[in-house]
C-alpha cells in the first residue's frame, strides 16, 4: 500500500540531479515539464500529511476509497515526473560521452552527492567474456566482476573518487585484465574485508559484526533471544552467492517464521555492510526484524520525513512529547543512528 511508496518518494529528489547537470548544458532541457514539475512538488507536500485514519476504515466506508485513490494518484504523478526526467537526463548526458565504437561499450557512474565518493556501480551486460574495465580518464583498469544473481546479468565495478555532482566514464574492453584480490575472504558463514568481520546465521540473522578499524570491537549482541537482522526462526542454509574483486555476498535462505532470503555483501574499499532482506511468501501477522547492538546507554536519532529527531521524551532532552502521544513504533525512513555513551555507534541506512 500507501506506506510502501514512501521510501521511493522520499529519495526521488536525488534522481533529478543528473537532469540538473544536463540543464546547465542545455537550458531548454526542462522546457515543457513545468506543469508536471509543479504538480509533483505540490504532491510531495500533500502526500506526507500523516492522516491515515481513513485507510483503516471498513471497505466501502465513506471517504476511505476516495482517500486511497487520491493518495495513489499523488504517488503516480510524482513517479511519472521523476522517472521521465531521470531517464531523459541519463540519456542526454550519455549522448555527450564519446563512443569508443566496436566492441568497447562505455557507461558512466554519476555521483549526485555533495562530496566525492568511492562506491560500486553497475551496468547491464550480456556481452562476451572475458572482459576488463578501464577508467577512461586515467586509462587505468578498475576492479570489476560479472554479477548474475538477484536480477539481470550486469557488470559491477569499483568506482573510485567520483567527483561531487559529477561522473566517471568506464570502458568495457575484451580480454582478461589484471588480477585483483577478492573483496573479502570467506570462512564458512563468515566473511571478512579490511573493515568488518560478519557472521551470517542460516536464518539470516547476523550473530557477529566486528569493526576491524576499531580494534576488533564487537557490535552484535543477542537481545531477547535475537541477533542483528533477526526475523526469527533457527533453520536455513548459508552459502556464497557471489564473489569477486569488487564484492562478496553471503546468502541465507530460511522458511521460518516465513520464507525469506537475506543477502549480506562486503565491498572492497567501501566501509559499508549491505543487508538485503526479502520475504517471499504472504503472511497475516506482524513480523519484525530485531537489531541487537552491543552499545552502552544508546541514544537513537532517526529521520522522519526530513526531520532528524532524538528519540527521547522532551523531559529527557529529546524531541517527543511526554503527554498525549504513544510511541509503539518509530519510522526508519532514510536512517536510524544508534550511538553509545562512548561515541561509538551504528547507522542503519534504509
Residue pairs with C-beta under 8 A, 6 or more apart in sequence:
1 55
2 52
2 55
2 68
2 71
2 72
2 75
5 75
6 47
6 48
6 333
7 333
7 350
8 79
9 44
9 47
9 75
9 78
10 305
10 306
10 333
10 334
11 334
12 78
12 79
12 82
14 112
15 82
15 83
15 85
15 86
15 112
16 82
16 85
16 86
16 89
17 110
17 112
17 165
18 86
18 89
18 90
18 93
18 110
18 112
19 29
19 30
19 85
19 86
19 88
19 89
20 89
21 89
21 93
21 165
22 29
22 89
22 92
22 93
23 29
23 30
25 96
26 92
29 88
29 89
29 92
30 37
30 85
33 81
33 85
36 77
36 80
36 81
36 84
37 81
39 77
39 81
40 77
40 78
40 81
40 82
43 74
43 75
43 77
43 78
44 78
46 74
47 71
47 74
47 75
47 78
48 305
54 61
54 63
54 64
54 67
54 68
55 64
55 67
55 68
57 63
57 64
58 64
59 65
90 110
93 108
93 110
93 167
94 108
97 106
97 108
97 169
98 106
99 106
100 106
100 171
103 127
103 128
103 174
104 171
104 172
104 173
104 174
105 127
105 171
105 172
106 136
106 169
106 170
106 171
106 172
107 123
107 169
107 170
107 172
108 167
108 168
108 169
108 170
109 121
109 157
109 159
109 162
109 167
109 168
109 170
110 162
110 166
110 167
111 117
111 162
111 163
111 164
111 165
111 166
111 167
112 165
113 164
113 165
114 164
114 165
115 164
116 161
116 162
116 163
116 164
117 159
117 161
117 162
117 164
118 158
118 159
118 160
118 161
118 162
118 269
118 270
119 159
119 162
119 267
119 270
120 156
120 157
120 158
120 159
120 246
120 247
120 267
120 270
121 156
121 157
121 159
121 170
122 147
122 154
122 155
122 156
122 157
123 154
123 155
123 157
123 170
123 172
124 152
124 153
124 154
125 146
125 153
125 154
125 155
125 172
126 152
126 153
127 172
128 174
129 146
130 174
130 175
130 176
130 177
131 144
131 146
131 155
131 172
131 173
131 174
131 175
131 177
132 141
132 144
132 172
132 173
132 175
132 176
132 177
132 178
133 141
133 142
133 144
133 155
133 157
133 170
133 171
133 172
133 173
133 177
134 140
134 141
134 142
134 170
134 171
134 173
135 141
135 142
135 160
135 168
135 169
135 170
136 168
136 169
136 170
136 171
137 168
137 169
141 177
141 178
142 157
142 158
142 159
142 160
142 170
143 157
143 158
143 180
143 183
143 244
143 245
143 246
143 268
144 155
144 156
144 157
144 158
144 177
144 244
144 245
144 246
145 155
145 156
145 242
145 244
145 245
145 246
145 247
146 153
146 154
146 155
146 156
146 244
147 153
147 154
147 155
147 156
147 242
147 244
147 247
148 242
149 241
149 242
149 249
150 241
150 263
150 276
155 172
156 244
156 246
156 247
157 170
157 246
158 245
158 246
158 267
158 268
158 269
158 270
159 168
159 170
160 269
161 168
162 168
180 245
180 268
181 245
181 268
182 243
182 244
182 245
182 248
183 193
183 243
183 244
183 245
183 246
183 247
183 248
183 266
183 267
183 268
184 191
184 192
184 193
184 243
184 247
184 248
184 266
184 268
185 191
185 192
185 193
186 192
186 240
186 243
186 248
186 250
188 238
189 199
189 200
189 201
189 202
189 238
189 250
190 197
190 198
190 199
190 200
190 208
191 197
191 198
191 200
191 248
191 250
191 264
191 266
192 198
192 212
192 266
193 248
193 266
193 267
193 268
194 212
194 268
194 269
195 211
195 212
195 213
195 266
195 271
196 209
196 210
196 211
196 212
196 266
196 273
197 208
197 209
197 210
197 212
198 206
198 208
198 209
198 210
198 250
198 264
198 266
198 273
199 206
199 207
199 208
200 206
200 207
200 238
200 250
200 252
200 262
200 264
201 207
201 227
201 236
201 238
201 252
202 234
202 235
202 236
202 237
202 238
202 252
202 254
203 230
203 231
203 232
203 233
203 234
203 235
203 236
203 252
203 254
203 256
204 229
204 230
204 231
204 236
204 252
204 254
204 260
204 261
204 262
204 277
205 226
205 227
205 228
205 229
205 230
205 231
206 220
206 227
206 228
206 229
206 230
206 264
206 275
207 220
207 222
207 227
207 228
208 218
208 220
209 218
209 219
209 220
209 228
209 273
209 346
210 216
210 217
210 218
210 219
211 217
211 219
213 271
214 344
217 344
218 294
219 228
219 293
219 294
219 295
219 346
220 227
220 228
220 292
220 293
220 294
221 227
221 292
221 293
221 294
221 295
222 292
223 290
223 292
224 290
224 292
226 232
226 290
226 292
227 290
227 292
228 290
228 291
228 292
228 293
229 262
229 275
229 277
229 289
229 290
229 291
230 289
230 290
230 291
230 292
231 254
231 257
231 258
231 260
231 277
231 287
231 288
231 289
231 290
232 256
232 257
232 287
232 290
233 254
233 255
233 256
233 257
234 256
235 254
235 255
235 256
236 252
236 253
236 254
236 255
236 256
237 252
237 253
237 254
238 250
238 251
238 252
239 250
239 251
240 248
240 249
240 250
240 251
241 249
241 250
241 251
241 263
242 248
242 249
243 249
245 268
246 267
246 268
247 265
247 266
247 267
247 268
248 265
248 266
249 263
249 264
249 265
250 263
250 264
250 265
251 261
251 262
251 263
251 264
252 261
252 262
252 264
253 260
253 261
254 260
254 261
254 262
257 287
258 279
258 281
258 283
258 287
259 279
259 280
259 281
260 277
260 278
260 279
260 280
261 277
261 278
261 280
262 275
262 276
262 277
262 278
263 274
263 275
263 276
264 273
264 274
264 275
265 273
265 274
265 275
265 276
266 273
266 274
267 274
277 289
279 287
291 348
293 338
293 345
293 346
295 338
295 339
295 340
295 344
295 345
295 346
296 340
296 341
296 342
297 340
297 341
298 338
298 339
298 340
298 345
299 310
299 312
299 338
299 339
299 340
299 341
300 310
300 311
300 312
300 330
300 336
300 337
300 338
301 308
301 309
301 310
301 311
301 336
301 337
301 339
302 308
302 309
302 311
302 330
302 331
302 332
302 333
302 335
302 336
302 337
303 309
303 331
303 333
303 334
303 335
303 336
304 330
304 331
304 333
305 331
305 333
309 318
309 319
309 320
310 317
310 318
310 319
311 318
311 319
311 320
311 327
311 330
312 318
312 319
312 320
313 320
313 321
313 322
314 320
314 321
314 322
315 322
320 327
330 336
332 348
332 350
333 350
334 349
334 350
335 347
335 348
335 349
335 350
336 347
336 348
336 350
337 345
337 346
337 347
337 348
338 345
338 346
338 347
338 348
339 345
